[in-house]
């Protein structure tokens, strides 16, 4: 460990391991600093691993007493991942996330055709709008991805770096871009990823 991390790095790792075993005994390793807000509204599965500087926040909407963030087994998130929920964010088993990912189930205010908050209103005073986020089993999310409210990322899918996921992604797909769109799907008959026609809609 000394050879790999050096003296200072090894001490930080030891302190993180001690913190993990004391406060999250089912986790594999939570690297410090680690910021968790309202732990009672967050469910973390077995063998959870984090990088440095991760932030997980659950603030139930309208004072509800419920789990807002559910994280499955064998989930690994890397440095500076931020997950925020007022309603429901579900992360399945065996999910791998790179660094600097943002996941949220809510917005301050509504900006669609049916309900539109006025641009001169004060943002913090606008009514929070919440839609569930679901990330299914075996998903891999690349660096600096943003996942917006109301999105489901299907089982076994991959989201490329720097993507903004504003719409759901079907299972066994690769999606990239801003906004993210499906560019490949896995064909189980020939056992390989197949490109999607660029002119087809997802």
Backbone bond lengths (Angstrom), bond angles and torsions (degrees), N, CA, C in turn:
res aa  C-N    CA-C-N  psi(-1)  N-CA   C-N-CA  omega(-1)  CA-C   N-CA-C  phi
1 X - - - 1.465 - - 1.529 110.84 -
2 X 1.357 117.43 -40.65 1.457 121.30 178.11 1.520 111.67 -60.31
3 X 1.324 115.68 -41.83 1.460 120.36 -178.76 1.523 111.35 -66.33
4 X 1.323 116.77 -34.68 1.459 121.31 -177.10 1.527 112.24 -80.93
5 X 1.339 117.04 -43.66 1.462 120.98 -172.30 1.531 114.38 -108.41
6 X 1.343 118.12 -13.80 1.456 120.51 -173.93 1.520 110.66 78.65
7 X 1.343 116.92 172.46 1.463 121.33 -176.43 1.527 111.84 -63.22
8 X 1.341 116.87 -51.70 1.459 120.47 -177.76 1.529 111.33 -64.46
9 X 1.334 116.49 -44.37 1.463 120.63 179.23 1.517 112.20 -62.88
10 X 1.341 116.51 -37.68 1.467 120.69 179.42 1.527 111.03 -67.48
11 X 1.341 116.89 -38.30 1.467 120.72 177.22 1.527 110.81 -64.87
12 X 1.342 116.86 -42.11 1.465 120.61 177.33 1.518 111.11 -62.31
13 X 1.337 115.90 -41.65 1.456 120.22 179.95 1.527 110.86 -65.80
14 X 1.321 116.75 -41.25 1.465 120.96 178.82 1.528 110.48 -62.02
15 X 1.329 116.60 -44.22 1.462 120.90 179.16 1.532 110.60 -62.97
16 X 1.340 116.74 -39.66 1.467 120.63 177.95 1.527 111.63 -65.50
17 X 1.340 116.28 -40.40 1.471 120.26 177.13 1.524 111.11 -62.74
18 X 1.334 116.23 -42.41 1.467 120.69 178.83 1.523 110.53 -62.80
19 X 1.339 116.32 -45.49 1.467 121.33 177.26 1.531 110.74 -58.64
20 X 1.322 116.37 -44.95 1.464 121.26 -179.17 1.523 111.15 -59.63
21 X 1.328 117.23 -49.74 1.467 120.89 -176.05 1.527 112.07 -67.66
22 X 1.343 116.55 -29.77 1.465 119.65 179.64 1.523 112.75 -77.11
23 X 1.339 116.53 -42.06 1.460 120.00 -170.54 1.530 114.59 -109.45
24 X 1.346 117.75 -21.91 1.464 122.11 179.55 1.531 108.49 -137.58
25 X 1.323 117.67 67.56 1.471 120.78 -171.62 1.526 114.96 -60.78
26 X 1.330 118.26 -23.64 1.471 120.34 179.35 1.522 112.41 -84.04
27 X 1.347 116.80 -11.92 1.461 120.52 -179.83 1.523 110.51 -77.74
28 X 1.328 115.81 160.22 1.465 121.14 176.10 1.525 110.76 -84.16
29 X 1.340 116.46 -53.07 1.461 120.81 178.56 1.524 109.81 -162.26
30 X 1.322 116.53 125.55 1.458 122.49 173.23 1.524 107.33 -113.73
31 X 1.315 115.67 110.30 1.459 120.33 -177.10 1.532 110.55 -80.47
32 X 1.304 116.15 135.37 1.453 122.12 179.72 1.534 110.19 -90.48
33 X 1.343 118.03 147.86 1.460 125.96 2.95 1.533 112.73 -75.10
34 X 1.331 114.78 147.44 1.465 122.49 179.84 1.516 106.95 -136.56
35 X 1.325 117.00 123.43 1.461 121.92 -175.67 1.525 109.22 -112.06
36 X 1.325 115.81 115.00 1.468 120.25 177.31 1.525 108.30 -124.26
37 X 1.315 116.09 130.61 1.461 121.51 -177.82 1.522 109.40 -115.92
38 X 1.338 115.80 125.74 1.463 122.86 -179.32 1.531 111.46 62.27
39 X 1.313 115.12 61.78 1.463 122.90 -177.25 1.530 112.63 -54.56
40 X 1.332 117.20 -31.23 1.480 120.23 -176.95 1.525 112.60 -66.14
41 X 1.344 117.33 -17.01 1.462 121.10 179.05 1.530 111.67 -101.08
42 X 1.325 116.03 12.40 1.465 121.42 -177.03 1.520 109.81 -126.00
43 X 1.326 116.50 128.53 1.466 121.78 178.91 1.522 108.72 -112.05
44 X 1.338 115.59 123.36 1.464 120.95 -178.04 1.524 109.07 -118.00
45 X 1.335 116.54 128.40 1.457 122.21 -178.25 1.522 112.96 -79.06
46 X 1.321 115.69 -171.16 1.462 122.36 -177.06 1.528 111.29 -76.60
47 X 1.335 114.93 151.96 1.477 123.55 174.29 1.521 113.28 60.05
48 X 1.322 115.99 36.20 1.467 121.79 177.68 1.529 109.28 -73.83
49 X 1.337 116.70 136.63 1.463 121.85 179.83 1.522 109.58 -132.76
50 X 1.336 116.67 136.35 1.458 120.39 177.06 1.521 110.91 -126.37
51 X 1.332 114.98 159.96 1.450 121.62 166.36 1.515 109.57 -88.80
52 X 1.340 116.45 -163.83 1.460 121.99 -179.83 1.523 111.04 -79.99
53 X 1.318 115.99 148.06 1.458 121.46 168.41 1.509 116.13 70.08
54 X 1.322 118.21 25.38 1.466 120.11 179.31 1.531 110.54 -77.90
55 X 1.320 115.11 150.69 1.467 121.54 -174.19 1.527 108.47 -136.40
56 X 1.338 116.37 119.28 1.465 121.91 -179.34 1.524 107.55 -125.83
57 X 1.344 115.83 119.43 1.461 120.88 -173.38 1.527 110.85 -128.16
58 X 1.326 116.00 129.47 1.467 121.58 176.48 1.524 108.84 -127.64
59 X 1.325 116.05 118.67 1.465 121.45 178.58 1.529 106.91 -130.66
60 X 1.330 117.82 91.14 1.472 120.27 -174.55 1.520 112.54 -53.88
61 X 1.328 115.17 134.01 1.463 122.30 -178.78 1.527 110.32 -67.14
62 X 1.327 115.44 137.55 1.468 123.05 175.25 1.525 112.18 56.64
63 X 1.322 117.68 33.25 1.454 121.27 174.31 1.509 115.90 70.93
64 X 1.338 118.01 17.49 1.462 120.33 179.47 1.526 110.65 -66.32
65 X 1.319 115.85 148.86 1.472 121.67 179.95 1.525 108.07 -107.97
66 X 1.335 116.30 86.94 1.461 119.84 -176.37 1.527 110.44 -154.34
67 X 1.325 114.74 163.32 1.461 120.37 174.32 1.528 108.91 -71.30
68 X 1.326 116.32 124.88 1.467 120.82 179.29 1.523 112.32 -100.22
69 X 1.335 116.83 -32.45 1.464 121.25 -178.59 1.515 108.88 -124.54
70 X 1.312 115.88 121.15 1.463 121.78 179.40 1.522 108.82 -120.02
71 X 1.333 116.01 121.87 1.459 122.44 -178.41 1.524 108.71 -116.42
72 X 1.335 117.37 125.95 1.462 122.16 -176.07 1.517 113.18 -75.45
73 X 1.324 115.29 -166.01 1.464 122.43 -178.16 1.534 111.01 -83.10
74 X 1.327 114.63 149.51 1.472 122.13 173.48 1.526 112.35 58.33
75 X 1.326 115.40 41.25 1.471 121.28 177.51 1.532 108.43 -95.83
76 X 1.333 115.94 134.16 1.459 120.93 176.79 1.512 109.89 -124.03
77 X 1.355 116.06 123.15 1.462 121.52 175.20 1.533 107.13 -119.29
78 X 1.329 116.02 139.90 1.459 119.32 -176.36 1.526 111.27 -98.26
79 X 1.326 118.02 -165.17 1.464 122.40 -167.09 1.534 113.43 -57.90
80 X 1.334 115.00 139.18 1.464 124.32 169.37 1.520 114.19 59.71
81 X 1.318 116.55 36.60 1.468 120.75 171.20 1.528 108.25 -80.14
82 X 1.321 117.03 135.72 1.468 122.52 -179.84 1.531 108.75 -123.05
83 X 1.322 116.03 119.69 1.468 122.47 177.62 1.524 107.99 -120.86
84 X 1.333 116.39 123.09 1.458 120.90 179.37 1.517 111.22 -128.89
85 X 1.343 116.28 137.88 1.466 119.91 -178.55 1.518 111.03 -146.44
86 X 1.344 114.75 141.11 1.459 120.69 168.50 1.528 110.36 -115.17
87 X 1.331 115.56 -9.75 1.461 120.66 -178.76 1.504 112.30 -128.28
88 X 1.356 115.99 -73.93 1.467 118.05 -173.83 1.526 111.82 -158.82
89 X 1.330 114.96 117.16 1.459 122.62 168.50 1.517 106.93 -124.87
90 X 1.326 116.58 119.13 1.462 121.97 -179.84 1.522 109.90 -115.61
91 X 1.325 115.86 126.62 1.461 121.98 177.95 1.522 107.60 -119.13
92 X 1.329 117.06 124.76 1.461 122.09 -174.03 1.519 112.98 -76.46
93 X 1.322 115.65 -163.27 1.462 122.89 -179.37 1.532 111.07 -85.33
94 X 1.327 115.18 151.63 1.477 122.32 172.58 1.519 112.85 59.36
95 X 1.336 116.40 34.71 1.461 121.31 178.21 1.530 108.98 -89.74
96 X 1.335 116.07 135.06 1.461 122.64 178.50 1.527 109.09 -117.25
97 X 1.334 116.00 127.43 1.464 121.01 178.08 1.521 109.75 -123.19
98 X 1.321 116.19 137.34 1.460 121.46 173.23 1.535 108.97 -77.67
99 X 1.311 117.58 -160.41 1.469 121.73 -174.75 1.532 112.43 -92.03
100 X 1.337 114.58 161.83 1.473 123.81 171.23 1.523 112.72 58.41
101 X 1.320 115.95 39.44 1.469 121.78 177.90 1.527 109.16 -94.76
102 X 1.328 115.79 141.51 1.464 121.31 177.60 1.521 109.11 -120.39
103 X 1.336 116.08 128.29 1.465 122.43 179.13 1.525 108.00 -130.01
104 X 1.327 116.82 126.35 1.462 120.35 -179.86 1.524 110.80 -143.85
105 X 1.333 115.66 145.32 1.469 120.51 177.18 1.524 111.91 -104.86
106 X 1.339 118.19 11.92 1.464 118.70 -173.58 1.522 113.18 -147.75
107 X 1.328 113.78 160.05 1.462 123.54 173.42 1.522 108.69 -130.94
108 X 1.328 116.60 156.32 1.471 120.73 169.12 1.519 107.08 -86.66
109 X 1.342 115.83 100.11 1.452 120.68 177.86 1.512 113.72 95.99
110 X 1.332 114.97 170.57 1.461 122.87 -179.33 1.519 109.45 -119.05
111 X 1.345 115.16 141.05 1.461 119.83 -173.78 1.526 111.76 -135.37
112 X 1.351 115.92 31.51 1.460 119.22 178.90 1.524 111.21 -103.46
113 X 1.343 116.01 -174.73 1.464 120.48 -175.81 1.522 112.84 -68.16
114 X 1.336 116.96 -29.81 1.464 120.36 -175.70 1.522 112.12 -80.07
115 X 1.336 116.31 -48.84 1.465 121.32 179.90 1.519 107.89 -128.71
116 X 1.313 116.49 119.87 1.464 120.59 -178.89 1.527 110.29 -128.21
117 X 1.318 115.85 117.66 1.459 119.41 175.25 1.529 110.30 -72.08
118 X 1.307 115.19 144.49 1.459 121.06 -178.36 1.523 109.99 -72.32
119 X 1.345 117.74 136.80 1.464 119.63 -177.82 1.527 113.99 -66.31
120 X 1.336 117.80 -16.42 1.460 120.12 178.62 1.529 112.44 -91.77
121 X 1.342 116.48 -3.81 1.467 118.92 174.12 1.524 109.27 -73.46
122 X 1.318 116.34 160.86 1.464 121.44 -177.81 1.527 108.93 -81.38
123 X 1.346 118.67 120.53 1.472 120.68 -173.69 1.522 114.43 -52.73
124 X 1.326 118.34 -43.47 1.458 120.72 -175.82 1.527 112.35 -67.50
125 X 1.359 116.41 -19.45 1.466 120.52 -179.36 1.532 113.02 -93.25
126 X 1.321 117.42 -4.48 1.463 120.24 178.02 1.525 110.23 -73.44
127 X 1.327 116.43 145.94 1.461 121.52 -178.30 1.529 110.66 -64.72
128 X 1.339 118.28 127.88 1.475 119.92 177.37 1.528 111.65 -63.19
129 X 1.312 116.01 136.15 1.456 123.07 176.60 1.524 107.57 -112.07
130 X 1.341 115.70 128.11 1.469 120.38 -171.55 1.526 111.38 -126.01
131 X 1.340 116.37 135.73 1.461 123.31 173.03 1.526 108.48 -138.37
132 X 1.333 118.57 135.73 1.473 120.87 -174.74 1.521 113.04 -62.01
133 X 1.320 115.26 147.88 1.462 123.38 173.09 1.524 107.88 -116.62
134 X 1.329 115.98 130.17 1.463 121.16 179.21 1.531 109.87 -127.60
135 X 1.314 115.30 123.33 1.462 121.79 175.06 1.526 106.31 -115.69
136 X 1.318 116.85 112.13 1.458 120.82 -171.06 1.532 112.29 -82.84
137 X 1.326 116.70 178.63 1.467 122.71 -174.03 1.533 112.48 -58.67
138 X 1.336 115.15 148.38 1.474 123.05 170.16 1.528 114.07 64.27
139 X 1.320 116.73 25.57 1.468 120.61 178.12 1.530 109.39 -86.20
140 X 1.320 116.16 143.88 1.462 123.15 175.78 1.526 107.63 -121.33
141 X 1.348 116.12 123.39 1.460 121.82 -177.07 1.526 108.70 -116.43
142 X 1.324 116.05 125.99 1.457 122.01 -175.27 1.524 114.05 -79.05
143 X 1.319 114.99 -179.56 1.465 123.85 -174.97 1.525 112.47 -61.20
144 X 1.354 115.66 135.75 1.474 123.43 170.92 1.520 113.81 59.69
145 X 1.313 117.02 35.34 1.472 121.88 176.51 1.529 109.23 -83.59
146 X 1.322 116.07 143.03 1.461 123.05 174.91 1.525 108.54 -114.33
147 X 1.346 116.39 123.54 1.470 121.70 -179.15 1.524 108.06 -114.11
148 X 1.336 116.14 118.49 1.453 122.56 -171.33 1.530 112.91 -95.27
149 X 1.337 118.00 166.97 1.462 122.04 -177.87 1.533 113.36 -56.92
150 X 1.339 115.59 146.27 1.455 122.11 174.97 1.506 115.58 82.80
151 X 1.335 117.69 9.03 1.458 122.05 -174.34 1.528 111.22 -97.50
152 X 1.330 116.00 139.63 1.463 122.91 167.16 1.524 108.12 -117.51
153 X 1.333 115.96 129.39 1.463 121.09 174.01 1.519 106.88 -107.30
154 X 1.326 115.71 114.61 1.457 121.76 -171.02 1.524 113.80 -68.65
155 X 1.300 114.31 160.81 1.466 123.26 -177.55 1.531 111.83 -52.15
156 X 1.338 115.19 136.14 1.446 121.25 173.31 1.516 115.75 72.82
157 X 1.332 117.38 10.95 1.463 120.02 -176.70 1.518 112.19 -87.81
158 X 1.341 115.64 163.99 1.456 123.82 179.80 1.522 107.65 -127.58
159 X 1.337 116.26 134.73 1.462 121.34 175.90 1.518 107.61 -115.95
160 X 1.337 116.79 121.90 1.454 122.07 -175.73 1.513 113.32 -71.09
161 X 1.320 116.45 158.60 1.461 123.53 -178.19 1.533 111.65 -55.47
162 X 1.341 115.26 143.65 1.468 125.12 175.19 1.526 113.34 68.69
163 X 1.318 118.08 11.75 1.470 120.66 179.98 1.528 111.35 -77.09
164 X 1.319 115.56 150.33 1.465 122.71 172.10 1.522 106.92 -114.38
165 X 1.329 115.63 112.89 1.468 120.88 -174.87 1.525 108.38 -95.32
166 X 1.339 115.37 102.06 1.459 121.43 -178.39 1.527 111.85 -104.59
167 X 1.344 116.63 -16.64 1.466 121.87 178.64 1.524 109.05 -131.05
168 X 1.317 115.75 156.34 1.462 121.06 -176.75 1.530 111.87 -62.92
169 X 1.326 114.36 150.07 1.462 122.49 179.56 1.524 108.09 -115.40
170 X 1.319 118.83 127.71 1.464 120.12 -177.86 1.523 111.86 -69.50
171 X 1.343 117.23 163.55 1.466 120.57 178.95 1.528 112.33 -59.20
172 X 1.333 114.86 152.01 1.472 122.88 172.08 1.532 112.15 57.39
173 X 1.347 114.90 44.80 1.462 121.13 -178.81 1.521 110.40 -126.23
174 X 1.335 116.29 158.83 1.456 122.70 168.76 1.521 107.11 -115.09
175 X 1.343 115.96 125.29 1.461 121.00 -178.68 1.522 109.66 -124.69
176 X 1.332 116.35 140.86 1.463 121.56 179.98 1.517 109.23 -142.93
177 X 1.342 115.76 159.91 1.455 120.93 169.13 1.510 114.87 104.65
178 X 1.334 114.67 178.69 1.458 123.47 178.79 1.532 108.44 -132.95
179 X 1.335 117.08 103.49 1.468 127.47 -2.67 1.538 111.47 -73.63
180 X 1.328 115.16 153.41 1.467 119.57 -177.57 1.524 110.93 -64.12
181 X 1.336 115.29 137.96 1.468 120.30 174.92 1.521 108.53 -136.21
182 X 1.297 115.20 153.54 1.467 121.00 -177.50 1.525 109.59 -74.46
183 X 1.336 116.17 126.87 1.461 120.75 178.61 1.529 112.25 -112.97
184 X 1.340 117.00 -19.21 1.464 120.80 177.13 1.529 109.85 -146.54
185 X 1.329 115.08 150.75 1.469 121.02 172.27 1.526 107.95 -132.44
186 X 1.314 115.36 149.09 1.463 118.68 -178.50 1.521 110.19 -84.07
187 X 1.332 116.00 129.92 1.465 122.66 178.08 1.528 107.97 -100.27
188 X 1.317 116.18 110.71 1.464 121.02 -176.17 1.529 112.43 -74.21
189 X 1.324 117.37 -16.90 1.462 119.92 178.30 1.526 111.48 -76.00
190 X 1.334 116.12 -41.31 1.472 118.46 179.20 1.531 112.18 -103.69
191 X 1.354 116.30 -0.05 1.463 122.11 175.86 1.524 113.90 56.22
192 X 1.339 115.30 51.30 1.464 119.11 173.81 1.532 109.69 -158.90
193 X 1.351 114.39 162.46 1.457 120.46 177.86 1.529 109.48 -78.52
194 X 1.331 116.35 133.88 1.451 122.77 -176.59 1.534 109.18 -115.78
195 X 1.316 116.80 131.60 1.464 120.73 178.09 1.530 111.23 -65.27
196 X 1.325 114.37 143.79 1.463 120.47 176.27 1.515 108.16 -95.41
197 X 1.325 116.26 138.85 1.469 121.06 176.31 1.521 109.90 -56.62
198 X 1.307 117.50 126.50 1.467 122.13 -175.84 1.514 112.63 -61.17
199 X 1.343 117.80 -23.06 1.460 120.39 -177.72 1.526 112.66 -90.36
200 X 1.333 116.39 -7.47 1.465 119.85 178.39 1.520 109.30 -82.16
201 X 1.320 116.41 147.41 1.458 121.00 174.32 1.518 108.69 -84.69
202 X 1.355 116.48 149.80 1.483 121.11 179.77 1.511 110.95 -64.30
